[in-house]
Amino acid sequence: MTEPMNASDIRSAVRERYGRYAESEPARSSCGCGPSDCCESESVESSIQWYDEASLVDLPEDVTGLSLGCGDPVTLAELQPGQTVLDLGSGGGIDCFLAARKVGPTGYVIGVDMTPAMLEKARANQGKMSAENVDFRLGEIEHLPVADASVDVIISNCVINLSPDKPQVFREAYRVLKPGGRLAVSDMVTDGPLPEYIKTNLSAWAGCVAGALDIHDYIAAIEAAGFVNVNYTAEYFPAEMVDQAVEELGETIRFEDRTDPSIYRALFSARISGYKPG
Ligand SMILES: C[S@@+](CC[C@H](N)C(=O)[O-])C[C@H]1O[C@@H](n2cnc3c(N)ncnc32)[C@H](O)[C@@H]1O
């Protein structure tokens, strides 16, 4: 499709795709964000590749199987006991459960997601894990069901790229953080603009590619919301995953673009951190 997309089309496509993942049995952890549309293939790395294996050993398969992220924001956030944490786009709940362990019984974790089927899975997983300090809420990250200045740390894993209004997501994050609070995000970003045919493809949007912002615009949007000390590090995808994505794009990608070595660094997973001034 080539006509301009509106926010409501994007939200519907995203909700539909992640609703399908939530309802699929068994869950397919590699079908979330990435350069390749893994729903058409099985050979991509799983999203749990981003985590330290030791942190996953006693998580139920229903939790790891629905991991659809592109990083490990819980480690990035350096959580402390007693903190209140908010996960934007909590999906099946993996980062909420890992965060709940770090903040302990005196801490609290809120997960917000707009896809009812995902929320249902997350709550079922919560029952299996007896994670009493976790609260899953239905809502959009552009309009958070969370009180002003009530959260110590916000985490998010491969979600903000899916939003049709990213500046509003960062304004909401700023609103709900306490002064001095931290934003710790893993997300898909680009180095330079994406070609138009990818930006206007709803499936590519729902696969976390078309909505990915240039890293400099992403950082600028966070700073525009009021955050300070914003910085990032890049993690690149394995070359074979990029090759596979290029193959799937087939004729739609020009030969000279296909053979340009910068294609391996055009889309990457960023670990982004910033603070609300104290
Ligand atoms: C790629 S999955 C990541 C899920 C989870 N963070 C993880 O790492 O497994 C994206 C999730 O974000 C949710 N989502 C996407 N856009 C959203 C929005 N605007 N508001 C709330 N949730 C959203 C989807 O429903 C889906 O569960």
The ligand as an SDF file (V2000), in Angstrom:
LIG
                    3D

 27 29  0  0  0  0  0  0  0  0999 V2000
    6.8890   -6.0050   20.0970 C   0  0  0  0  0  0  0  0  0  0  0  0
    5.7470   -6.2680   21.3820 S   0  0  0  0  0  0  0  0  0  0  0  0
    6.8130   -6.1120   22.8070 C   0  0  0  0  0  0  0  0  0  0  0  0
    6.1910   -6.6490   24.0700 C   0  0  0  0  0  0  0  0  0  0  0  0
    7.0980   -6.6540   25.2970 C   0  0  0  0  0  0  0  0  0  0  0  0
    7.6080   -5.3370   25.5900 N   0  0  0  0  0  0  0  0  0  0  0  0
    8.2270   -7.6290   25.1360 C   0  0  0  0  0  0  0  0  0  0  0  0
    9.3870   -7.2380   25.1730 O   0  0  0  0  0  0  0  0  0  0  0  0
    7.9450   -8.8200   24.9690 O   0  0  0  0  0  0  0  0  0  0  0  0
    4.8400   -4.7570   21.3820 C   0  0  0  0  0  0  0  0  0  0  0  0
    3.7490   -4.6530   22.4370 C   0  0  0  0  0  0  0  0  0  0  0  0
    3.3950   -3.2910   22.5710 O   0  0  0  0  0  0  0  0  0  0  0  0
    1.9900   -3.1430   22.5640 C   0  0  0  0  0  0  0  0  0  0  0  0
    1.7210   -1.8080   21.9940 N   0  0  0  0  0  0  0  0  0  0  0  0
    2.0510   -1.3620   20.7750 C   0  0  0  0  0  0  0  0  0  0  0  0
    1.7020   -0.0750   20.6070 N   0  0  0  0  0  0  0  0  0  0  0  0
    1.1160    0.3150   21.7770 C   0  0  0  0  0  0  0  0  0  0  0  0
    0.5200    1.5280   22.2300 C   0  0  0  0  0  0  0  0  0  0  0  0
    0.4640    2.5970   21.4530 N   0  0  0  0  0  0  0  0  0  0  0  0
    0.0180    1.5670   23.4860 N   0  0  0  0  0  0  0  0  0  0  0  0
    0.0750    0.4680   24.2880 C   0  0  0  0  0  0  0  0  0  0  0  0
    0.5990   -0.7210   23.9030 N   0  0  0  0  0  0  0  0  0  0  0  0
    1.1270   -0.8000   22.6720 C   0  0  0  0  0  0  0  0  0  0  0  0
    1.4910   -4.2940   21.7150 C   0  0  0  0  0  0  0  0  0  0  0  0
    0.1610   -4.6150   22.0500 O   0  0  0  0  0  0  0  0  0  0  0  0
    2.4750   -5.4050   22.0860 C   0  0  0  0  0  0  0  0  0  0  0  0
    2.0400   -6.1460   23.1940 O   0  0  0  0  0  0  0  0  0  0  0  0
  1  2  1  0
  2  3  1  0
  2 10  1  0
  3  4  1  0
  4  5  1  0
  5  6  1  0
  5  7  1  0
  7  8  2  0
  7  9  1  0
 10 11  1  0
 11 12  1  0
 11 26  1  0
 12 13  1  0
 13 14  1  0
 13 24  1  0
 14 15  1  0
 14 23  1  0
 15 16  2  0
 16 17  1  0
 17 18  1  0
 17 23  2  0
 18 19  1  0
 18 20  2  0
 20 21  1  0
 21 22  2  0
 22 23  1  0
 24 25  1  0
 24 26  1  0
 26 27  1  0
M  CHG  2   2   1   9  -1
M  END
$$$$
